[in-house]
Amino acid sequence: MLHYTEKNRSNLCHVITDFHSVSEKRVARFDIWGVLVSALLIASLVEVVRLLISH
């Protein structure tokens, strides 16, 4: 098993997890909320379509 070191991290991992300013942290937080809200909206839309088709 490989042990975690800073050298093992990919460039993408650095981009996603390393925040250098407060504004970058804020944008990441809004991105997470945006993904969650979008997922909930899509799930509810799929449920509505499913109910409409079943009637």
The 8 nearest C-alpha neighbors of each residue, nearest first, counted from 0:
[[1, 2, 3, 4, 7, 8, 6, 5],
 [2, 0, 3, 7, 4, 6, 8, 5],
 [1, 3, 4, 0, 7, 5, 6, 8],
 [4, 2, 1, 7, 5, 8, 6, 0],
 [5, 3, 6, 7, 2, 8, 1, 9],
 [4, 6, 7, 8, 3, 9, 13, 2],
 [7, 5, 4, 8, 9, 3, 10, 2],
 [8, 6, 4, 5, 9, 3, 2, 1],
 [9, 7, 6, 5, 12, 10, 13, 4],
 [8, 10, 12, 11, 7, 13, 6, 14],
 [9, 11, 13, 12, 14, 8, 15, 7],
 [12, 10, 14, 9, 13, 15, 8, 16],
 [11, 13, 15, 9, 10, 14, 16, 8],
 [14, 12, 10, 17, 11, 16, 15, 9],
 [15, 13, 11, 12, 16, 17, 10, 18],
 [14, 16, 12, 13, 17, 11, 18, 27],
 [17, 15, 13, 14, 12, 18, 11, 27],
 [18, 16, 13, 14, 15, 19, 12, 23],
 [17, 19, 23, 20, 24, 16, 21, 14],
 [20, 18, 17, 23, 21, 24, 22, 16],
 [19, 21, 23, 22, 18, 24, 25, 17],
 [20, 22, 24, 23, 25, 19, 18, 26],
 [21, 23, 25, 24, 20, 26, 19, 27],
 [24, 22, 26, 20, 25, 21, 18, 27],
 [25, 23, 27, 21, 22, 26, 18, 28],
 [24, 26, 22, 28, 23, 27, 21, 29],
 [25, 27, 29, 23, 28, 24, 30, 22],
 [28, 26, 30, 24, 25, 29, 23, 31],
 [27, 29, 25, 31, 30, 26, 24, 32],
 [28, 30, 32, 26, 31, 27, 33, 25],
 [31, 29, 27, 33, 28, 32, 26, 34],
 [32, 30, 34, 28, 33, 29, 35, 27],
 [33, 31, 29, 35, 34, 30, 36, 28],
 [34, 32, 30, 36, 31, 35, 29, 37],
 [33, 35, 37, 31, 32, 36, 38, 30],
 [36, 34, 32, 38, 37, 33, 39, 31],
 [35, 37, 39, 33, 38, 34, 32, 40],
 [38, 36, 40, 34, 39, 35, 33, 41],
 [37, 39, 35, 41, 36, 40, 42, 34],
 [40, 38, 42, 36, 37, 41, 43, 35],
 [41, 39, 37, 43, 42, 38, 44, 36],
 [40, 42, 44, 38, 43, 39, 45, 37],
 [43, 41, 39, 45, 40, 44, 38, 46],
 [42, 44, 46, 40, 45, 41, 39, 47],
 [45, 43, 41, 47, 46, 42, 40, 48],
 [44, 46, 48, 42, 43, 47, 49, 41],
 [45, 47, 43, 49, 44, 48, 50, 42],
 [48, 46, 44, 50, 49, 45, 51, 43],
 [49, 47, 51, 45, 50, 46, 52, 44],
 [48, 50, 46, 52, 47, 51, 45, 53],
 [51, 49, 47, 53, 48, 52, 46, 54],
 [52, 50, 48, 49, 53, 54, 47, 46],
 [53, 51, 49, 50, 54, 48, 47, 46],
 [52, 54, 50, 51, 49, 48, 47, 46],
 [53, 52, 51, 50, 49, 48, 47, 46]]
